[in-house]
Amino acid sequence: MRPLLALLVVVPLLAGCFERGQTVAVDTPQPPPPDDDAVCRANNTQPGSPAYIVCRKERDAARAKAEARADRSQRNLGEYMLNNPVRP
């Protein structure tokens, strides 16, 4: 009787080890960035021209600003959750 009870307890625990399905990736691949070259060329600028260089710099700065904003938002959320724990 005891081995049967032990088996009934252990089998459901081990069933999770044999789960079939999609594995969760730690680092999910990011979507490719928009094609800055195509966007800047759409403004009728030639690569190497001052207008093209300004366009690329502005797009790089906008992307960096958006990434910094997302990082700051995530950090603020983490700090809020640490400082204001929910107690049931």
N, C-alpha and C positions, 0 to 999 in steps of 0.2 A: 504494500500500500504506500509506503514512504517513497520508493523509487518512482512510482506513478505520479505522486503529488509533486515531487521534485521535477519530473519531466514536464508536467503541466505548467510549472512556473518558469522553467528555463526556455522552453520552446518559443513562446511569444517574444521573449527578449532577444533570442537569436534570429527571429524572423526579420527584424529590422536590418540585420547585416546582409541579408540576401535580397534586399529590395531591388526591384528592377525599375528602371526609369532613367530619366536624364539626371546626370550628376550635376551638382551645383558647382560652378566654376568660381574660384576665388577672385580672379581678375577677369571681369567680363570685358570683352573687346569693345573699344569705343568705336562709334561710327566714324567713318572718314570725315575729315574736315571739308567744308565746302571748297570748291576749286577757286582759290583766290585769283589765280592767273586768268581764268575764264571770266570772272566777275570784273576784274580790272580791265581786261581787253574789251569787254562789252561797252565800256565807256569810250571806245575809239582811242585808246592810248596804246602806244607801242612799248614793249618791254625795254627798260632802260631810260625811258623819258622821265622827266621830273614828276609829271602827273601820275605815271604808273607807280613810281616809287612811293609817292605820297599815299596813293590808294592802298598799296600793300602794307605800308606802315600803319595806316588807320585800321585796316582789317585785323592786323596782328594785335594792335592795342585793344580793339573791341573784344577780340577773343580772350585775351589775357584778363581784361576787366570782368568779363562774364565768368571766367573760371575762378577768379579771386572772389567774386560775389557769391558763387556757389559754395566755395570753401568756407567763407565767413559764415554763411547761413548754416552750414552743417555744424561748424564749431559752436555757433550760438545755440543751436538746438541741443547739442551734447551738453553744454554748460547748463542750460536751463533744466534739462532732465536730471543732471547731477544735483543741482541746487534746489530743485522742487520735486522731490520724490513723491509719488502717489502712494498713499497708504490706504489699503482697502479697509 
